[in-house]
Amino acid sequence: MKFAITVFSPPYSPSSRRALRFCEAALAGSHEIVRLFFYQDGVYNASGAIVTSQDETNLGHEWTRFIESNSLDAVVCIAAALKRGVLDETEARRYQRPGDGVVNVPWALSGLGQLHEAAQQADRFIAFGGS
């Protein structure tokens, strides 16, 4: 089965952890993840600027390792990211913000069209978090 996954919640939310565990189980069960799309506060999962307490799991790093090790397509909604200050190098330069950006490979900033495309390709569309 092909899944399109959307994560609406930040890395310190239980639903982000559930999303990651679901994705791990899906791949372990020989299913396919067409695309991961991070939207609204879910864009914080891609931020390299978040510092996690030593007694907590760094879910952003876990997502990054999972995406890299499985060669998944991970898209961060550019409009939601810009609104929250989650930028890559290109956007940091464009908007003259300090630093080299906080979103790096394997994450990609892109628009909602990527979510629509993933939903069309998938057998199931699953969303985690949001209100």
N, CA and C atoms as an extended XYZ file, in Angstrom:
393
Properties=species:S:1:pos:R:3:atomname:S:1:resname:S:1:resid:I:1 pbc="F F F"
N         0.843       -1.169        0.000 N   MET     1
C         0.000        0.000        0.000 CA  MET     1
C         0.892        1.238        0.000 C   MET     1
N         0.460        2.264       -0.715 N   LYS     2
C         1.202        3.523       -0.790 CA  LYS     2
C         0.549        4.556        0.124 C   LYS     2
N         1.376        5.181        0.973 N   PHE     3
C         0.886        6.184        1.910 CA  PHE     3
C         1.450        7.563        1.593 C   PHE     3
N         0.611        8.570        1.735 N   ALA     4
C         1.046        9.972        1.768 CA  ALA     4
C         0.804       10.416        3.204 C   ALA     4
N         1.838       10.926        3.846 N   ILE     5
C         1.766       11.275        5.267 CA  ILE     5
C         1.936       12.777        5.433 C   ILE     5
N         1.049       13.385        6.216 N   THR     6
C         1.186       14.798        6.564 CA  THR     6
C         1.304       14.910        8.073 C   THR     6
N         2.277       15.719        8.510 N   VAL     7
C         2.499       15.952        9.938 CA  VAL     7
C         2.227       17.425       10.218 C   VAL     7
N         1.235       17.684       11.067 N   PHE     8
C         0.843       19.041       11.429 CA  PHE     8
C         1.432       19.496       12.763 C   PHE     8
N         2.017       18.589       13.508 N   SER     9
C         2.420       18.896       14.884 CA  SER     9
C         3.934       19.045       15.020 C   SER     9
N         4.368       19.844       16.000 N   PRO    10
C         5.796       20.091       16.219 CA  PRO    10
C         6.487       18.863       16.813 C   PRO    10
N         7.823       18.865       16.824 N   PRO    11
C         8.562       17.691       17.282 CA  PRO    11
C         8.390       17.358       18.759 C   PRO    11
N         7.908       18.289       19.541 N   TYR    12
C         7.711       18.026       20.970 CA  TYR    12
C         6.285       17.570       21.261 C   TYR    12
N         5.544       17.213       20.227 N   SER    13
C         4.164       16.756       20.374 CA  SER    13
C         4.089       15.231       20.220 C   SER    13
N         3.243       14.584       21.025 N   PRO    14
C         3.103       13.126       20.898 CA  PRO    14
C         2.680       12.674       19.500 C   PRO    14
N         1.908       13.490       18.797 N   SER    15
C         1.453       13.054       17.470 CA  SER    15
C         2.592       13.014       16.450 C   SER    15
N         3.623       13.824       16.629 N   SER    16
C         4.793       13.737       15.739 CA  SER    16
C         5.531       12.425       15.964 C   SER    16
N         5.639       12.032       17.210 N   ARG    17
C         6.282       10.753       17.531 CA  ARG    17
C         5.446        9.601       16.969 C   ARG    17
N         4.115        9.687       17.097 N   ARG    18
C         3.238        8.642       16.549 CA  ARG    18
C         3.382        8.556       15.029 C   ARG    18
N         3.506        9.716       14.384 N   ALA    19
C         3.679        9.738       12.927 CA  ALA    19
C         4.956        9.007       12.529 C   ALA    19
N         6.042        9.292       13.232 N   LEU    20
C         7.313        8.630       12.928 CA  LEU    20
C         7.207        7.126       13.157 C   LEU    20
N         6.618        6.713       14.257 N   ARG    21
C         6.486        5.276       14.547 CA  ARG    21
C         5.598        4.584       13.508 C   ARG    21
N         4.531        5.278       13.073 N   PHE    22
C         3.671        4.720       12.027 CA  PHE    22
C         4.473        4.520       10.739 C   PHE    22
N         5.254        5.520       10.377 N   CYS    23
C         6.059        5.436        9.152 CA  CYS    23
C         7.070        4.298        9.228 C   CYS    23
N         7.704        4.151       10.377 N   GLU    24
C         8.654        3.046       10.562 CA  GLU    24
C         7.951        1.703       10.390 C   GLU    24
N         6.769        1.574       10.994 N   ALA    25
C         6.007        0.323       10.901 CA  ALA    25
C         5.527        0.076        9.469 C   ALA    25
N         5.128        1.130        8.780 N   ALA    26
C         4.665        0.980        7.397 CA  ALA    26
C         5.777        0.427        6.511 C   ALA    26
N         6.967        0.997        6.623 N   LEU    27
C         8.081        0.508        5.808 CA  LEU    27
C         8.493       -0.907        6.220 C   LEU    27
N         8.455       -1.186        7.517 N   ALA    28
C         8.781       -2.535        7.995 CA  ALA    28
C         7.778       -3.561        7.460 C   ALA    28
N         6.555       -3.113        7.213 N   GLY    29
C         5.519       -3.985        6.665 CA  GLY    29
C         5.495       -4.004        5.145 C   GLY    29
N         6.566       -3.538        4.522 N   SER    30
C         6.722       -3.529        3.057 CA  SER    30
C         5.753       -2.601        2.337 C   SER    30
N         5.276       -1.582        3.035 N   HIS    31
C         4.458       -0.564        2.387 CA  HIS    31
C         5.376        0.538        1.874 C   HIS    31
N         4.816        1.462        1.113 N   GLU    32
C         5.597        2.550        0.524 CA  GLU    32
C         5.089        3.893        1.041 C   GLU    32
N         6.007        4.803        1.294 N   ILE    33
C         5.637        6.173        1.643 CA  ILE    33
C         5.955        7.034        0.428 C   ILE    33
N         4.902        7.532       -0.209 N   VAL    34
C         5.044        8.344       -1.414 CA  VAL    34
C         5.733        9.661       -1.078 C   VAL    34
N         5.300       10.289       -0.006 N   ARG    35
C         5.890       11.564        0.412 CA  ARG    35
C         5.496       11.850        1.851 C   ARG    35
N         6.417       12.500        2.561 N   LEU    36
C         6.136       13.072        3.877 CA  LEU    36
C         5.976       14.565        3.668 C   LEU    36
N         4.896       15.125        4.178 N   PHE    37
C         4.661       16.564        4.020 CA  PHE    37
C         4.454       17.162        5.406 C   PHE    37
N         5.267       18.144        5.749 N   PHE    38
C         5.215       18.783        7.062 CA  PHE    38
C         4.582       20.156        6.900 C   PHE    38
N         3.478       20.368        7.627 N   TYR    39
C         2.647       21.556        7.431 CA  TYR    39
C         2.313       22.177        8.780 C   TYR    39
N         1.933       23.435        8.770 N   GLN    40
C         1.641       24.200        9.980 CA  GLN    40
C         2.798       24.040       10.966 C   GLN    40
N         2.542       23.742       12.241 N   ASP    41
C         3.631       23.611       13.216 CA  ASP    41
C         4.507       22.388       12.956 C   ASP    41
N         4.086       21.516       12.074 N   GLY    42
C         4.897       20.366       11.706 CA  GLY    42
C         6.211       20.751       11.044 C   GLY    42
N         6.283       21.976       10.506 N   VAL    43
C         7.531       22.416        9.862 CA  VAL    43
C         8.681       22.475       10.861 C   VAL    43
N         8.374       22.610       12.141 N   TYR    44
C         9.436       22.661       13.154 CA  TYR    44
C        10.214       21.345       13.249 C   TYR    44
N         9.647       20.257       12.754 N   ASN    45
C        10.376       18.987       12.743 CA  ASN    45
C        11.629       19.073       11.880 C   ASN    45
N        11.627       19.969       10.899 N   ALA    46
C        12.765       20.130        9.989 CA  ALA    46
C        13.762       21.175       10.466 C   ALA    46
N        13.448       21.868       11.532 N   SER    47
C        14.304       22.958       12.003 CA  SER    47
C        15.528       22.441       12.741 C   SER    47
N        16.676       22.892       12.300 N   GLY    48
C        17.911       22.561       12.991 CA  GLY    48
C        18.187       23.493       14.149 C   GLY    48
N        17.299       24.463       14.373 N   ALA    49
C        17.515       25.464       15.421 CA  ALA    49
C        16.920       25.065       16.768 C   ALA    49
N        16.113       24.021       16.797 N   ILE    50
C        15.484       23.610       18.051 CA  ILE    50
C        16.472       22.797       18.877 C   ILE    50
N        16.621       23.185       20.123 N   VAL    51
C        17.502       22.469       21.050 CA  VAL    51
C        16.620       21.662       21.993 C   VAL    51
N        16.871       20.368       22.033 N   THR    52
C        16.084       19.466       22.870 CA  THR    52
C        16.820       19.207       24.178 C   THR    52
N        16.088       19.164       25.272 N   SER    53
C        16.685       18.847       26.571 CA  SER    53
C        17.368       17.491       26.515 C   SER    53
N        18.390       17.319       27.343 N   GLN    54
C        19.148       16.069       27.331 CA  GLN    54
C        18.312       14.859       27.729 C   GLN    54
N        17.258       15.087       28.498 N   ASP    55
C        16.432       13.962       28.934 CA  ASP    55
C        15.261       13.692       27.988 C   ASP    55
N        15.239       14.364       26.831 N   GLU    56
C        14.174       14.173       25.855 CA  GLU    56
C        14.747       13.648       24.542 C   GLU    56
N        13.910       12.995       23.785 N   THR    57
C        14.303       12.510       22.465 CA  THR    57
C        14.279       13.667       21.483 C   THR    57
N        15.329       13.788       20.685 N   ASN    58
C        15.372       14.819       19.654 CA  ASN    58
C        14.663       14.265       18.425 C   ASN    58
N        13.371       14.517       18.350 N   LEU    59
C        12.562       13.926       17.293 CA  LEU    59
C        12.932       14.469       15.915 C   LEU    59
N        13.352       15.726       15.844 N   GLY    60
C        13.798       16.272       14.562 CA  GLY    60
C        14.960       15.480       13.995 C   GLY    60
N        15.917       15.123       14.856 N   HIS    61
C        17.052       14.295       14.415 CA  HIS    61
C        16.588       12.895       14.036 C   HIS    61
N        15.624       12.359       14.784 N   GLU    62
C        15.099       11.028       14.445 CA  GLU    62
C        14.429       11.040       13.079 C   GLU    62
N        13.636       12.097       12.812 N   TRP    63
C        13.008       12.228       11.497 CA  TRP    63
C        14.083       12.296       10.410 C   TRP    63
N        15.103       13.110       10.637 N   THR    64
C        16.166       13.265        9.637 CA  THR    64
C        16.843       11.934        9.346 C   THR    64
N        17.210       11.203       10.376 N   ARG    65
C        17.852        9.895       10.186 CA  ARG    65
C        16.926        8.928        9.433 C   ARG    65
N        15.651        8.923        9.818 N   PHE    66
C        14.679        8.042        9.172 CA  PHE    66
C        14.539        8.378        7.687 C   PHE    66
N        14.416        9.650        7.384 N   ILE    67
C        14.256       10.096        5.996 CA  ILE    67
C        15.491        9.745        5.175 C   ILE    67
N        16.663       10.032        5.729 N   GLU    68
C        17.912        9.737        5.010 CA  GLU    68
C        18.116        8.238        4.813 C   GLU    68
N        17.912        7.467        5.857 N   SER    69
C        18.191        6.029        5.761 CA  SER    69
C        17.220        5.300        4.838 C   SER    69
N        16.050        5.887        4.599 N   ASN    70
C        15.067        5.261        3.720 CA  ASN    70
C        14.892        6.003        2.400 C   ASN    70
N        15.718        7.020        2.171 N   SER    71
C        15.678        7.816        0.929 CA  SER    71
C        14.267        8.295        0.609 C   SER    71
N        13.618        8.892        1.611 N   LEU    72
C        12.243        9.358        1.445 CA  LEU    72
C        12.195       10.807        0.974 C   LEU    72
N        11.095       11.144        0.347 N   ASP    73
C        10.830       12.507       -0.091 CA  ASP    73
C        10.155       13.236        1.070 C   ASP    73
N        10.861       14.198        1.663 N   ALA    74
C        10.340       14.943        2.818 CA  ALA    74
C        10.207       16.410        2.447 C   ALA    74
N         8.973       16.883        2.373 N   VAL    75
C         8.691       18.250        1.950 CA  VAL    75
C         8.158       19.058        3.121 C   VAL    75
N         8.694       20.260        3.266 N   VAL    76
C         8.262       21.207        4.289 CA  VAL    76
C         7.509       22.317        3.566 C   VAL    76
N         6.276       22.586        3.964 N   CYS    77
C         5.484       23.634        3.319 CA  CYS    77
C         6.211       24.971        3.442 C   CYS    77
N         6.523       25.579        2.315 N   ILE    78
C         7.318       26.797        2.330 CA  ILE    78
C         6.575       27.961        2.979 C   ILE    78
N         5.273       28.092        2.733 N   ALA    79
C         4.520       29.202        3.326 CA  ALA    79
C         4.472       29.076        4.846 C   ALA    79
N         4.201       27.872        5.339 N   ALA    80
C         4.157       27.649        6.789 CA  ALA    80
C         5.541       27.831        7.401 C   ALA    80
N         6.576       27.397        6.687 N   ALA    81
C         7.944       27.511        7.193 CA  ALA    81
C         8.381       28.971        7.287 C   ALA    81
N         8.135       29.742        6.239 N   LEU    82
C         8.527       31.153        6.254 CA  LEU    82
C         7.836       31.900        7.386 C   LEU    82
N         6.564       31.611        7.577 N   LYS    83
C         5.797       32.269        8.643 CA  LYS    83
C         6.384       31.983       10.019 C   LYS    83
N         7.029       30.823       10.160 N   ARG    84
C         7.569       30.398       11.455 CA  ARG    84
C         9.088       30.563       11.553 C   ARG    84
N         9.695       31.185       10.545 N   GLY    85
C        11.135       31.421       10.580 CA  GLY    85
C        11.975       30.188       10.334 C   GLY    85
N        11.387       29.176        9.727 N   VAL    86
C        12.109       27.948        9.395 CA  VAL    86
C        12.547       28.085        7.936 C   VAL    86
N        13.834       28.399        7.735 N   LEU    87
C        14.337       28.744        6.411 CA  LEU    87
C        15.481       27.838        5.986 C   LEU    87
N        15.646       27.683        4.684 N   ASP    88
C        16.859       27.057        4.168 CA  ASP    88
C        17.802       28.181        3.740 C   ASP    88
N        18.961       27.844        3.210 N   GLU    89
C        19.941       28.868        2.840 CA  GLU    89
C        19.389       29.845        1.813 C   GLU    89
N        18.695       29.333        0.816 N   THR    90
C        18.156       30.178       -0.250 CA  THR    90
C        17.174       31.201        0.298 C   THR    90
N        16.246       30.754        1.134 N   GLU    91
C        15.240       31.669        1.684 CA  GLU    91
C        15.857       32.639        2.688 C   GLU    91
N        16.863       32.188        3.438 N   ALA    92
C        17.545       33.085        4.377 CA  ALA    92
C        18.205       34.231        3.616 C   ALA    92
N        18.829       33.918        2.486 N   ARG    93
C        19.440       34.976        1.657 CA  ARG    93
C        18.372       35.877        1.056 C   ARG    93
N        17.321       35.277        0.522 N   ARG    94
C        16.265       36.049       -0.135 CA  ARG    94
C        15.645       37.069        0.817 C   ARG    94
N        15.409       36.652        2.048 N   TYR    95
C        14.762       37.540        3.020 CA  TYR    95
C        15.761       38.216        3.951 C   TYR    95
N        17.044       38.091        3.618 N   GLN    96
C        18.128       38.747        4.351 CA  GLN    96
C        18.063       38.451        5.848 C   GLN    96
N        17.998       37.170        6.141 N   ARG    97
C        17.993       36.713        7.527 CA  ARG    97
C        19.374       36.163        7.866 C   ARG    97
N        19.792       36.288        9.109 N   PRO    98
C        21.131       35.827        9.483 CA  PRO    98
C        21.259       34.304        9.439 C   PRO    98
N        22.493       33.861        9.322 N   GLY    99
C        22.760       32.422        9.369 CA  GLY    99
C        22.659       31.769        8.015 C   GLY    99
N        22.972       30.508        8.006 N   ASP   100
C        22.953       29.727        6.773 CA  ASP   100
C        21.627       29.014        6.571 C   ASP   100
N        20.651       29.352        7.358 N   GLY   101
C        19.376       28.648        7.280 CA  GLY   101
C        19.364       27.478        8.244 C   GLY   101
N        18.206       27.002        8.568 N   VAL   102
C        18.097       25.922        9.547 CA  VAL   102
C        17.485       24.651        8.962 C   VAL   102
N        17.082       24.692        7.705 N   VAL   103
C        16.539       23.503        7.046 CA  VAL   103
C        17.595       23.009        6.065 C   VAL   103
N        18.024       21.791        6.232 N   ASN   104
C        19.051       21.223        5.366 CA  ASN   104
C        18.583       19.896        4.795 C   ASN   104
N        19.370       19.363        3.880 N   VAL   105
C        19.092       18.044        3.315 CA  VAL   105
C        18.922       17.073        4.473 C   VAL   105
N        17.934       16.219        4.482 N   PRO   106
C        17.129       15.731        3.378 CA  PRO   106
C        15.811       16.473        3.177 C   PRO   106
N        15.585       17.527        3.930 N   TRP   107
C        14.338       18.278        3.849 CA  TRP   107
C        14.348       19.204        2.634 C   TRP   107
N        13.162       19.444        2.054 N   ALA   108
C        13.036       20.377        0.936 CA  ALA   108
C        11.841       21.288        1.182 C   ALA   108
N        12.041       22.590        0.989 N   LEU   109
C        10.932       23.532        1.078 CA  LEU   109
C        10.202       23.534       -0.256 C   LEU   109
N         8.885       23.438       -0.216 N   SER   110
C         8.091       23.464       -1.439 CA  SER   110
C         6.648       23.811       -1.081 C   SER   110
N         5.792       23.873       -2.080 N   GLY   111
C         4.421       24.319       -1.869 CA  GLY   111
C         3.412       23.198       -1.685 C   GLY   111
N         2.161       23.611       -1.488 N   LEU   112
C         1.066       22.667       -1.253 CA  LEU   112
C         0.791       21.757       -2.448 C   LEU   112
N         1.250       22.154       -3.620 N   GLY   113
C         1.087       21.298       -4.793 CA  GLY   113
C         1.727       19.935       -4.584 C   GLY   113
N         2.804       19.898       -3.803 N   GLN   114
C         3.476       18.634       -3.493 CA  GLN   114
C         2.580       17.721       -2.655 C   GLN   114
N         1.800       18.331       -1.768 N   LEU   115
C         0.858       17.558       -0.954 CA  LEU   115
C        -0.251       16.989       -1.833 C   LEU   115
N        -0.774       17.817       -2.714 N   HIS   116
C        -1.836       17.377       -3.626 CA  HIS   116
C        -1.345       16.225       -4.511 C   HIS   116
N        -0.152       16.383       -5.055 N   GLU   117
C         0.417       15.339       -5.909 CA  GLU   117
C         0.585       14.021       -5.147 C   GLU   117
N         1.081       14.117       -3.916 N   ALA   118
C         1.275       12.910       -3.103 CA  ALA   118
C        -0.059       12.222       -2.822 C   ALA   118
N        -1.082       13.014       -2.525 N   ALA   119
C        -2.406       12.446       -2.243 CA  ALA   119
C        -2.964       11.723       -3.469 C   ALA   119
N        -2.653       12.226       -4.662 N   GLN   120
C        -3.121       11.587       -5.893 CA  GLN   120
C        -2.391       10.270       -6.168 C   GLN   120
N        -1.126       10.194       -5.780 N   GLN   121
C        -0.318        8.998       -6.037 CA  GLN   121
C        -0.540        7.895       -5.002 C   GLN   121
N        -0.984        8.275       -3.818 N   ALA   122
C        -1.089        7.324       -2.702 CA  ALA   122
C        -2.425        6.585       -2.700 C   ALA   122
N        -2.405        5.421       -2.062 N   ASP   123
C        -3.647        4.693       -1.813 CA  ASP   123
C        -4.359        5.255       -0.587 C   ASP   123
N        -3.570        5.746        0.369 N   ARG   124
C        -4.112        6.302        1.613 CA  ARG   124
C        -3.381        7.589        1.967 C   ARG   124
N        -4.152        8.570        2.424 N   PHE   125
C        -3.615        9.842        2.900 CA  PHE   125
C        -3.845        9.881        4.407 C   PHE   125
N        -2.776       10.017        5.175 N   ILE   126
C        -2.898        9.994        6.633 CA  ILE   126
C        -2.291       11.262        7.204 C   ILE   126
N        -3.019       11.904        8.119 N   ALA   127
C        -2.550       13.136        8.758 CA  ALA   127
C        -2.386       12.905       10.254 C   ALA   127
N        -1.328       13.477       10.805 N   PHE   128
C        -1.043       13.402       12.237 CA  PHE   128
C        -0.992       14.812       12.802 C   PHE   128
N        -1.729       15.033       13.895 N   GLY   129
C        -1.718       16.329       14.567 CA  GLY   129
C        -2.723       17.286       13.961 C   GLY   129
N        -2.579       18.551       14.314 N   GLY   130
C        -3.497       19.574       13.831 CA  GLY   130
C        -4.682       19.731       14.751 C   GLY   130
N        -5.446       20.755       14.451 N   SER   131
C        -6.627       21.000       15.298 CA  SER   131
C        -7.889       21.009       14.475 C   SER   131
